[in-house]
């Protein structure tokens, strides 16, 4: 009687007990060759890696002109100006479960936060997610406020090469893209369109604020970015997150600044989770200064007690 094969005879295959008596005379050459093949993976490959990679194109340096403007003395206005606030979505205002992207959790106090923004600022969205997912999150948390948004930008507005678009790469949010895009809109707009609030202002580092959950994404205009504590699974389950009320209090002061980058350089937003995150980022960045590249850590620190001037007139449109 023929013996049943053991697992050592066929290391790549798990055998169940079966009777081989009837098969003892058949040609097993093809069967053995099949059994020795490496295991086959019939599952479709993920298009998105769970690990974030660096983009193909090098990240540019911070421009000297940006640092010059940010190093000016802060000036407080007598009346508030309407800032352009650029909002991130996932990780900032919402949490999407990785194992079920259809499940969206809204960050606590979002309604109060949005009410403040739409009353006092111009608001747009810029997310690294694809448009279909951006629309789902907006429908979930913004409701009837969606038409109030000046613009909704998604992954296609990062100017990524095609192979980076389909990979999970670091998506740095360069505010120059927004300023250039709005200027193009203004050039093409009619006189009637230019009268609309969303096109009435010229935006730059003095009046644009980016709110995100990543210091890496705000690195090109570090004094125009608020890096919040990431709204992750732990925060979503706790239900006790109070980051957005803190942002409201910070904005109540910021809207009275003539040049918000100058004010934020001296008075950065302190997230509950990591108050030193932006400082660590600046210490690692290479900045251009008089033709040489120096790190922020080697630059002369500005005094945090510098006086803030008060200006009696608001910024002219």
C-alpha positions as CSV (number, residue, x, y, z in Angstrom):
1,X,0.0,0.0,0.0
2,X,1.3,3.5,-0.9
3,X,2.0,5.9,2.0
4,X,0.4,9.3,2.4
5,X,2.9,12.1,1.7
6,X,4.2,14.1,4.7
7,X,4.6,17.9,5.0
8,X,8.3,17.5,4.5
9,X,7.8,16.0,1.0
10,X,5.8,19.1,0.0
11,X,6.9,22.1,2.1
12,X,4.9,24.7,0.2
13,X,1.6,23.0,0.5
14,X,-0.6,22.0,3.5
15,X,-2.0,18.5,3.0
16,X,-5.1,17.1,4.3
17,X,-5.5,13.5,5.1
18,X,-6.7,11.6,2.1
19,X,-6.5,8.2,0.5
20,X,-4.0,8.0,-2.4
21,X,-4.5,4.3,-3.1
22,X,-6.4,5.0,-6.3
23,X,-3.9,7.6,-7.5
24,X,-0.8,5.6,-6.9
25,X,-0.3,4.6,-10.5
26,X,-0.9,8.0,-12.1
27,X,1.8,10.3,-13.4
28,X,2.5,12.8,-10.7
29,X,5.2,14.8,-12.5
30,X,2.9,17.7,-13.3
31,X,1.2,17.6,-9.9
32,X,4.6,17.8,-8.1
33,X,5.8,20.7,-10.3
34,X,2.6,22.6,-9.4
35,X,3.0,21.9,-5.7
36,X,6.6,23.2,-5.7
37,X,5.5,26.6,-7.1
38,X,5.6,29.6,-4.7
39,X,2.2,30.5,-3.3
40,X,0.2,32.6,-5.6
41,X,-1.4,35.9,-4.5
42,X,-4.6,36.4,-6.3
43,X,-5.6,39.5,-4.3
44,X,-5.5,42.8,-6.1
45,X,-2.5,45.0,-5.1
46,X,-3.2,48.2,-3.1
47,X,-2.7,51.3,-5.1
48,X,-2.0,53.3,-1.9
49,X,0.8,52.4,0.4
50,X,0.2,52.7,4.1
51,X,3.7,54.4,4.4
52,X,4.1,58.0,3.3
53,X,7.0,58.5,0.8
54,X,8.8,61.6,-0.2
55,X,7.6,63.2,-3.4
56,X,9.5,62.7,-6.6
57,X,10.3,66.4,-7.0
58,X,12.5,68.0,-4.3
59,X,10.7,70.3,-1.9
60,X,11.9,73.9,-2.6
61,X,13.5,76.2,-0.1
62,X,11.6,78.9,1.8
63,X,12.0,82.1,-0.2
64,X,14.0,85.0,1.3
65,X,11.2,87.4,0.5
66,X,8.9,85.3,2.7
67,X,11.3,85.5,5.6
68,X,11.8,89.3,5.1
69,X,8.0,89.9,5.4
70,X,7.6,87.6,8.4
71,X,10.5,89.3,10.2
72,X,8.7,92.7,10.2
73,X,7.3,94.2,13.3
74,X,3.7,93.1,14.0
75,X,1.0,95.8,13.6
76,X,-2.4,95.6,15.3
77,X,-5.4,97.0,13.3
78,X,-8.2,99.0,14.9
79,X,-10.7,97.0,12.9
80,X,-10.5,93.3,12.0
81,X,-9.6,92.2,8.4
82,X,-11.1,89.2,6.7
83,X,-8.5,86.6,6.5
84,X,-8.5,83.8,3.9
85,X,-8.6,80.5,6.0
86,X,-7.5,77.4,4.1
87,X,-8.9,74.2,5.8
88,X,-7.6,70.7,5.7
89,X,-10.2,68.0,6.3
90,X,-9.1,64.5,7.3
91,X,-7.1,64.5,10.5
92,X,-8.0,68.2,11.1
93,X,-11.8,68.4,11.0
94,X,-12.7,64.7,10.5
95,X,-11.5,61.2,11.2
96,X,-11.9,58.6,8.5
97,X,-11.4,55.0,9.7
98,X,-8.6,53.3,7.7
99,X,-10.5,50.0,7.6
100,X,-13.8,51.7,6.6
101,X,-13.3,55.0,4.8
102,X,-17.1,55.5,4.6
103,X,-17.2,56.0,8.4
104,X,-16.5,59.7,9.1
105,X,-16.3,61.1,12.6
106,X,-16.7,64.9,13.1
107,X,-14.3,66.8,15.4
108,X,-16.1,68.1,18.5
109,X,-17.1,71.8,18.3
110,X,-17.0,71.9,14.5
111,X,-20.3,73.7,14.2
112,X,-19.1,76.6,16.4
113,X,-15.8,76.7,14.6
114,X,-17.4,76.9,11.2
115,X,-19.9,79.5,12.3
116,X,-17.0,81.7,13.5
117,X,-15.1,81.3,10.3
118,X,-17.9,82.0,7.9
119,X,-18.9,85.1,9.9
120,X,-15.4,86.6,10.2
121,X,-13.2,85.1,7.4
122,X,-13.2,83.9,3.8
123,X,-13.0,80.1,3.8
124,X,-11.7,77.5,1.3
125,X,-10.8,73.8,1.5
126,X,-7.6,72.2,0.4
127,X,-7.3,68.5,1.0
128,X,-4.8,65.9,-0.3
129,X,-7.8,63.4,-0.7
130,X,-9.4,62.8,-4.0
131,X,-12.4,64.9,-5.0
132,X,-14.9,62.1,-4.3
133,X,-13.7,61.7,-0.7
134,X,-13.5,65.4,-0.2
135,X,-17.2,65.8,-1.2
136,X,-18.2,63.0,1.1
137,X,-16.5,64.7,4.1
138,X,-18.0,68.0,3.2
139,X,-21.5,66.6,2.9
140,X,-21.0,64.9,6.3
141,X,-19.8,67.9,8.3
142,X,-20.5,71.2,6.4
143,X,-24.1,70.6,5.3
144,X,-25.7,73.8,4.0
145,X,-22.5,75.7,4.5
146,X,-20.8,74.1,1.4
147,X,-22.0,76.9,-1.0
148,X,-20.4,79.5,1.4
149,X,-16.9,78.1,0.6
150,X,-14.9,80.2,-1.9
151,X,-13.1,77.2,-3.3
152,X,-12.8,73.5,-2.8
153,X,-9.4,72.1,-3.8
154,X,-8.5,68.4,-3.8
155,X,-5.5,66.3,-4.6
156,X,-5.5,67.4,-8.3
157,X,-4.4,70.9,-7.2
158,X,-1.0,69.8,-5.8
159,X,0.6,69.7,-9.3
160,X,1.8,66.2,-8.6
161,X,3.3,64.0,-11.3
162,X,1.0,61.1,-12.3
163,X,3.0,58.5,-10.4
164,X,3.0,60.6,-7.2
165,X,-0.8,61.2,-7.6
166,X,-1.5,57.5,-7.1
167,X,1.0,57.0,-4.3
168,X,0.9,58.1,-0.7
169,X,3.4,60.8,-0.8
170,X,4.0,63.9,1.4
171,X,1.7,66.6,0.0
172,X,3.2,70.0,1.0
173,X,0.7,72.8,0.7
174,X,2.4,75.7,-1.0
175,X,0.3,78.8,-0.5
176,X,1.9,80.3,-3.5
177,X,-0.4,78.0,-5.6
178,X,-3.4,79.5,-4.0
179,X,-2.2,83.1,-4.4
180,X,-1.4,82.5,-8.0
181,X,-4.7,80.7,-8.6
182,X,-6.7,83.6,-7.1
183,X,-4.8,86.1,-9.1
184,X,-5.6,84.2,-12.3
185,X,-9.2,84.2,-11.4
186,X,-9.1,88.0,-10.9
187,X,-7.5,88.5,-14.3
188,X,-10.2,86.6,-16.0
189,X,-13.1,88.0,-14.0
190,X,-15.4,90.7,-15.2
191,X,-15.9,93.9,-13.2
192,X,-19.1,92.5,-11.7
193,X,-17.3,89.4,-10.6
194,X,-14.4,91.4,-9.1
195,X,-17.0,93.0,-6.8
196,X,-17.7,89.7,-5.2
197,X,-16.0,89.3,-1.8
198,X,-14.1,86.2,-2.7
199,X,-12.2,88.1,-5.5
200,X,-12.2,91.6,-3.9
201,X,-9.0,91.0,-1.9
202,X,-5.5,90.3,-3.0
203,X,-4.2,87.5,-0.8
204,X,-0.7,86.9,0.4
205,X,1.2,86.0,3.6
206,X,-0.2,89.0,5.4
207,X,-3.8,87.7,5.3
208,X,-3.8,83.9,4.6
209,X,-4.0,81.2,7.2
210,X,-3.5,77.4,6.6
211,X,-5.0,75.1,9.2
212,X,-3.7,71.5,9.0
213,X,-2.7,68.6,11.3
214,X,0.8,68.2,9.9
215,X,3.8,70.6,10.4
216,X,5.4,69.0,7.3
217,X,2.6,70.2,5.1
218,X,2.9,73.8,6.2
219,X,6.7,74.0,6.0
220,X,7.0,76.4,3.0
221,X,5.0,79.1,4.8
222,X,5.6,78.1,8.4
223,X,4.4,81.4,9.9
224,X,1.0,81.1,8.1
225,X,0.2,77.7,9.3
226,X,-1.6,76.3,12.4
227,X,-0.7,72.7,13.0
228,X,-3.4,71.2,15.2
229,X,-3.2,68.0,17.1
230,X,-4.2,65.2,14.7
231,X,-7.8,64.1,15.1
232,X,-7.1,60.4,15.1
233,X,-8.9,57.3,16.2
234,X,-8.0,57.8,19.9
235,X,-9.4,61.4,19.8
236,X,-12.4,60.4,17.9
237,X,-13.3,57.7,20.4
238,X,-12.6,59.9,23.5
239,X,-15.1,62.6,22.4
240,X,-13.3,65.1,24.6
241,X,-11.1,66.9,22.1
242,X,-11.2,70.7,22.6
243,X,-8.7,71.9,19.9
244,X,-11.2,73.9,17.8
245,X,-12.3,76.3,20.6
246,X,-8.6,77.1,21.2
247,X,-8.3,77.9,17.5
248,X,-11.3,80.3,17.7
249,X,-9.6,82.2,20.6
250,X,-6.4,82.4,18.6
251,X,-8.2,83.7,15.6
252,X,-10.0,86.4,17.6
253,X,-6.6,88.0,18.0
254,X,-5.2,87.1,14.6
255,X,-7.9,88.9,12.6
256,X,-6.7,92.2,14.1
257,X,-3.2,91.7,12.6
258,X,-2.1,93.6,9.6
259,X,0.6,91.0,8.8
260,X,-0.3,87.6,10.4
261,X,3.0,86.0,9.5
262,X,4.8,88.6,11.6
263,X,2.5,88.0,14.5
264,X,2.6,84.2,14.2
265,X,6.4,84.2,14.2
266,X,6.4,85.8,17.6
267,X,3.1,84.2,18.9
268,X,2.7,80.8,17.4
269,X,-0.4,78.7,18.1
270,X,0.3,76.2,20.9
271,X,-1.4,72.8,20.2
272,X,-2.3,70.8,23.3
273,X,-0.4,67.8,21.9
274,X,2.9,69.3,20.8
275,X,3.7,73.0,21.3
276,X,7.2,72.5,19.9
277,X,6.3,70.8,16.6
278,X,6.7,73.9,14.4
279,X,9.9,75.0,16.2
280,X,11.4,71.6,15.5
281,X,10.4,71.8,11.9
282,X,12.0,75.2,11.5
283,X,15.2,74.0,13.1
284,X,15.5,71.3,10.4
285,X,14.6,73.4,7.4
286,X,17.3,74.9,5.2
287,X,16.6,78.6,4.6
288,X,18.1,80.9,2.0
289,X,19.8,83.9,3.4
290,X,22.2,86.2,1.3
291,X,23.0,83.4,-1.1
292,X,23.9,80.8,1.5
293,X,21.7,78.1,3.0
294,X,21.4,78.2,6.8
295,X,19.1,76.4,9.2
296,X,16.6,78.3,11.3
297,X,18.3,77.0,14.4
298,X,21.4,79.0,13.4
299,X,19.5,82.2,12.7
300,X,19.4,85.0,15.4
301,X,16.2,84.5,17.4
302,X,13.8,87.4,17.5
303,X,12.7,88.6,20.9
304,X,9.2,87.3,21.8
305,X,8.6,90.5,23.8
306,X,8.9,92.7,20.7
307,X,6.4,95.6,20.9
308,X,3.3,95.4,18.7
309,X,2.3,98.6,16.9
310,X,-1.3,99.7,16.7
311,X,-2.6,101.1,13.5
312,X,-5.6,103.3,13.4
313,X,-6.8,102.4,9.9
314,X,-7.7,99.1,8.4
315,X,-6.0,97.6,5.4
316,X,-7.2,99.2,2.2
317,X,-8.8,97.0,-0.4
